[in-house]
Amino acid sequence: MRTATKTSKSNPIGKDLFKLCKKMFPICRSITGDGVRKTLAILQKYIDLDIHEIQSGTQVFDWTIPKEWNIKDAWIKDAKGNKIINFKDNNLHLLNYSVPVHGKIDLATLKDHLYTLPDQPDLIPYRTSYYKKNWGFCLTHHQYEQLEEGTYEVFIDSSLEAGSLTYGEFFIPGKKEEEILFSAHICHPSLANDNLSGISILTHLAQELQKQKNTFSYRFIFIPGTIGSITWLAQNKDQLSKIKGGLVASLLGDSGDFTYKKSRRGNTEMDVVVQHVLEKSKVEHRVIDFIPYGYDERQFCAPAFDLAVGNLTRSQFGEYPEYHTSGDNLDLIQARYLEASYQVYQNIISTFEKNIFYRNRFPNCEPQLGKRGLYDAIGGNSNSKMMQMAMLWILNLSDGEHSLLHIAKKSGYKYALVKKVAKILLGKGLLERV
């Protein structure tokens, strides 16, 4: 089912989000190189990003930072000298990370380096060869079928040499050192939904958050997919204990229903908050369990870290026909869908900020309730039995890690009831605010 959300006339954020996507769209990005730097330079006009350069050859856990790739031009000419495939027409035409090449070859040899989508003959596929030296071109299957026997001239003006991997980071300190982490991958070329939509939404969220006083600290990272998150984790492994929760933001500009992929643990505060916000927002959505495949949540949720990081998208990766093709363009995303996604993310932050955490002051077994007059305090209520059970849930789970929202979710009682009972327990000195 596709949801239609109207753009608010009083809040033009959707138009601003789309405008930023449009500004970044022409740039050819990859996991390294000047395309990433150009994109981050655009974001620096909105937020004060710290730019990190990690040298090629640096070991990051089981991976090694690759050589830096840059591209100037690429094309294929037919026997008459006509450019039939031109990187400058659409940067998806080039196999990302292609090594330099210039020469004349026959059609049979050329076809070994061509990539198409026979089932989607009007679309150009997005393909990469990051860790294996190769070259190639992507084209529509219709173009492929029109190729004639003969000699073709192939030209790729690229470089693959020692350099660095680049990523951007923006930190907003709050009253607490505990951090909420937001991440977007920044390695895709001209693909609008995947993932300019996520980059744009996180940039504007960061802009707004820095204007207000926050309980939690917030960290935004703009990183190349997979190798970027692995690099960031390797660079920050001593600071990871501060991360209370996080989201990988992607695929947020199309008309699909929301999809929330839970963290590896599946019952973290972030998991509870996101599901609560989606339910309260009354948007069409689904919640799926963690799988070790997808975006960078699979790195943040690696066994050694097991961070409370989920992935909130609209259409899920690989499940919409334009995914990783030239169909993922500026016509696919719309301001109203970007705005609706932005509002959901904003509501998640707001819920985290307003959420209440308590700590049981008498955690050594169950405290005696009768001598504190607690049974009398709830005895006159028609739902006194539920309130009594809610007391036990609150006292058991109030460890500073479970919020009232989390307790309500786990116990099955309404949040209003749990909040009311917690206030009674606070008044009797059994709880303290964290």
HURA-V497398 format. One record per residue. N is the residue number from 1. RES is the residue in one letter. PSI is psi as a letter, one per 40 degrees, with the letter a starting at -180 (999 if undefined). OMEGA is omega as a letter, one per 40 degrees, with the letter a starting at -180 (999 if undefined). D_CENTER is the distance of its C-alpha to the mean C-alpha in whole Angstrom. Layout:
n->{N	N}
res->{RES	RES}
psi->{PSI	PSI}
omega->{OMEGA	OMEGA}
d_center->{D_CENTER	D_CENTER}
This chain:
n->{1	2	3	4	5	6	7	8	9	10	11	12	13	14	15	16	17	18	19	20	21	22	23	24	25	26	27	28	29	30	31	32	33	34	35	36	37	38	39	40	41	42	43	44	45	46	47	48	49	50	51	52	53	54	55	56	57	58	59	60	61	62	63	64	65	66	67	68	69	70	71	72	73	74	75	76	77	78	79	80	81	82	83	84	85	86	87	88	89	90	91	92	93	94	95	96	97	98	99	100	101	102	103	104	105	106	107	108	109	110	111	112	113	114	115	116	117	118	119	120	121	122	123	124	125	126	127	128	129	130	131	132	133	134	135	136	137	138	139	140	141	142	143	144	145	146	147	148	149	150	151	152	153	154	155	156	157	158	159	160	161	162	163	164	165	166	167	168	169	170	171	172	173	174	175	176	177	178	179	180	181	182	183	184	185	186	187	188	189	190	191	192	193	194	195	196	197	198	199	200	201	202	203	204	205	206	207	208	209	210	211	212	213	214	215	216	217	218	219	220	221	222	223	224	225	226	227	228	229	230	231	232	233	234	235	236	237	238	239	240	241	242	243	244	245	246	247	248	249	250	251	252	253	254	255	256	257	258	259	260	261	262	263	264	265	266	267	268	269	270	271	272	273	274	275	276	277	278	279	280	281	282	283	284	285	286	287	288	289	290	291	292	293	294	295	296	297	298	299	300	301	302	303	304	305	306	307	308	309	310	311	312	313	314	315	316	317	318	319	320	321	322	323	324	325	326	327	328	329	330	331	332	333	334	335	336	337	338	339	340	341	342	343	344	345	346	347	348	349	350	351	352	353	354	355	356	357	358	359	360	361	362	363	364	365	366	367	368	369	370	371	372	373	374	375	376	377	378	379	380	381	382	383	384	385	386	387	388	389	390	391	392	393	394	395	396	397	398	399	400	401	402	403	404	405	406	407	408	409	410	411	412	413	414	415	416	417	418	419	420	421	422	423	424	425	426	427	428	429	430	431	432	433	434}
res->{M	R	T	A	T	K	T	S	K	S	N	P	I	G	K	D	L	F	K	L	C	K	K	M	F	P	I	C	R	S	I	T	G	D	G	V	R	K	T	L	A	I	L	Q	K	Y	I	D	L	D	I	H	E	I	Q	S	G	T	Q	V	F	D	W	T	I	P	K	E	W	N	I	K	D	A	W	I	K	D	A	K	G	N	K	I	I	N	F	K	D	N	N	L	H	L	L	N	Y	S	V	P	V	H	G	K	I	D	L	A	T	L	K	D	H	L	Y	T	L	P	D	Q	P	D	L	I	P	Y	R	T	S	Y	Y	K	K	N	W	G	F	C	L	T	H	H	Q	Y	E	Q	L	E	E	G	T	Y	E	V	F	I	D	S	S	L	E	A	G	S	L	T	Y	G	E	F	F	I	P	G	K	K	E	E	E	I	L	F	S	A	H	I	C	H	P	S	L	A	N	D	N	L	S	G	I	S	I	L	T	H	L	A	Q	E	L	Q	K	Q	K	N	T	F	S	Y	R	F	I	F	I	P	G	T	I	G	S	I	T	W	L	A	Q	N	K	D	Q	L	S	K	I	K	G	G	L	V	A	S	L	L	G	D	S	G	D	F	T	Y	K	K	S	R	R	G	N	T	E	M	D	V	V	V	Q	H	V	L	E	K	S	K	V	E	H	R	V	I	D	F	I	P	Y	G	Y	D	E	R	Q	F	C	A	P	A	F	D	L	A	V	G	N	L	T	R	S	Q	F	G	E	Y	P	E	Y	H	T	S	G	D	N	L	D	L	I	Q	A	R	Y	L	E	A	S	Y	Q	V	Y	Q	N	I	I	S	T	F	E	K	N	I	F	Y	R	N	R	F	P	N	C	E	P	Q	L	G	K	R	G	L	Y	D	A	I	G	G	N	S	N	S	K	M	M	Q	M	A	M	L	W	I	L	N	L	S	D	G	E	H	S	L	L	H	I	A	K	K	S	G	Y	K	Y	A	L	V	K	K	V	A	K	I	L	L	G	K	G	L	L	E	R	V}
psi->{h	h	i	h	h	h	h	h	d	e	g	f	d	d	d	d	d	d	d	d	d	d	d	e	d	e	h	h	i	a	e	i	a	d	d	d	d	d	d	d	d	d	d	e	e	d	i	g	h	h	h	h	h	h	i	i	e	h	h	g	b	e	i	h	h	i	i	h	h	i	h	d	i	i	i	h	i	a	d	e	e	h	h	d	h	h	d	e	d	h	e	e	d	h	h	h	f	h	i	i	i	h	i	h	i	i	d	d	d	d	d	e	e	i	h	i	g	d	e	g	e	e	i	h	i	h	i	i	g	d	e	h	h	i	i	i	i	i	i	i	d	d	d	d	e	e	h	i	i	a	h	i	h	h	h	h	g	i	i	g	i	h	b	i	h	h	i	i	h	h	h	h	i	a	d	i	e	h	i	h	h	h	i	h	i	f	e	i	b	g	h	d	d	g	f	d	d	d	d	d	d	d	d	d	d	d	d	d	d	e	e	i	h	i	d	i	i	h	h	h	h	h	i	i	i	c	d	d	d	d	d	d	d	d	d	f	d	e	e	d	e	e	h	d	i	i	h	h	h	i	f	e	e	a	e	i	i	i	h	h	h	i	i	d	d	e	f	i	d	d	d	d	d	d	d	d	d	d	d	d	e	f	i	h	i	i	h	i	i	h	i	f	i	b	a	e	d	d	d	d	e	i	d	d	d	f	i	g	h	a	h	h	a	b	i	i	h	e	e	i	d	e	h	f	i	e	e	g	a	e	d	d	i	i	d	d	d	d	d	d	d	d	d	d	d	d	d	d	d	d	d	d	d	e	i	h	h	i	h	h	e	g	e	g	a	h	i	h	d	d	e	e	f	d	d	d	d	e	d	e	i	d	f	d	d	d	d	d	d	d	d	d	d	d	d	d	e	g	e	e	d	h	i	d	d	d	d	d	d	d	d	e	i	i	d	d	d	d	d	d	d	d	d	d	d	d	d	e	e	d	i	i	h	999}
omega->{i	a	i	a	a	i	i	i	a	a	a	a	i	i	i	i	i	a	i	i	a	a	a	a	a	a	i	i	i	a	i	i	a	i	i	a	i	i	i	i	i	a	i	i	a	a	a	a	i	a	i	i	a	a	i	a	i	i	i	a	a	a	i	i	a	i	a	a	i	a	i	a	i	i	i	i	i	a	a	i	i	i	a	i	a	i	a	i	i	a	i	i	a	i	a	a	i	i	a	i	i	a	i	a	i	a	a	i	i	a	i	a	a	a	a	i	a	a	i	a	i	a	i	i	i	a	a	i	a	a	i	a	a	i	i	i	i	a	i	a	i	i	a	a	a	a	a	i	a	a	a	i	a	a	i	i	a	i	i	a	a	a	a	i	a	i	a	a	i	a	i	a	i	i	i	i	i	a	i	a	i	a	i	i	a	a	a	i	a	i	a	a	a	e	i	i	i	i	a	a	i	i	a	i	i	i	a	a	a	i	a	i	a	i	i	i	a	i	i	i	i	a	i	a	i	a	i	i	i	i	a	i	i	a	a	a	i	a	a	a	a	a	a	a	i	i	i	a	a	i	a	a	a	a	a	i	a	i	i	i	a	i	a	i	i	a	a	i	i	i	a	a	a	a	i	a	i	i	a	a	i	i	i	a	i	i	i	i	i	i	a	i	a	a	a	i	a	i	i	a	i	a	a	a	i	a	a	a	i	a	a	a	i	i	i	a	i	a	i	a	a	a	i	i	i	i	i	a	a	i	a	a	i	a	a	i	i	a	i	i	i	a	i	i	i	i	i	i	a	i	i	a	a	a	a	i	i	i	i	a	i	a	a	a	a	i	a	a	a	a	i	i	a	i	i	a	a	a	a	a	a	i	a	i	i	a	i	i	i	i	a	i	a	a	a	a	a	a	a	a	a	i	i	i	i	i	i	a	a	a	a	i	i	a	a	i	a	i	i	a	i	i	i	a	i	i	i	i	a	i	i	a	i	999}
d_center->{22	21	21	22	21	24	23	24	27	27	24	23	19	18	21	19	16	17	19	17	15	19	20	17	18	21	20	20	17	17	16	19	21	22	19	17	19	20	17	16	20	19	16	19	21	19	18	20	17	19	19	19	21	22	25	25	27	25	24	21	22	23	22	23	22	23	25	24	24	25	26	29	30	31	33	36	39	41	45	46	44	41	38	36	33	31	28	29	29	25	23	22	26	25	24	22	23	27	30	32	35	38	41	42	42	43	41	41	39	37	36	34	32	31	28	28	27	30	29	27	30	29	25	24	22	19	21	20	23	21	23	26	29	29	29	29	28	27	28	29	31	34	34	34	37	39	39	43	45	46	44	41	40	37	35	32	32	29	29	28	29	29	26	23	19	18	15	14	14	15	17	18	21	22	25	23	22	20	16	13	10	7	5	4	7	10	13	13	16	17	15	14	12	10	8	11	10	6	8	11	10	9	12	14	13	14	17	18	17	20	22	23	24	21	22	19	18	15	13	10	10	9	10	11	10	12	15	13	11	15	16	15	15	19	19	19	20	22	20	18	20	19	16	16	13	9	6	2	2	4	8	9	12	15	17	16	16	13	12	11	11	13	13	15	18	17	19	17	17	14	15	18	16	14	16	19	17	17	20	22	20	22	19	19	17	17	16	16	16	14	15	15	14	10	7	7	8	11	12	11	13	16	20	21	18	17	14	13	10	8	6	7	8	11	13	11	11	15	16	17	20	18	16	16	19	21	21	17	19	19	21	18	16	18	18	19	16	14	16	16	12	12	15	13	11	14	16	14	15	18	19	18	20	23	23	26	26	30	32	35	38	40	38	41	41	41	43	46	45	49	50	48	49	46	47	49	46	45	48	49	45	45	42	44	43	39	39	41	38	35	37	37	33	33	35	34	30	30	29	27	24	24	24	26	24	23	27	27	25	26	30	30	31	30	29	32	34	32	32	35	36	34	36	40	39	38	41	43	41	39	36	35	32	29}
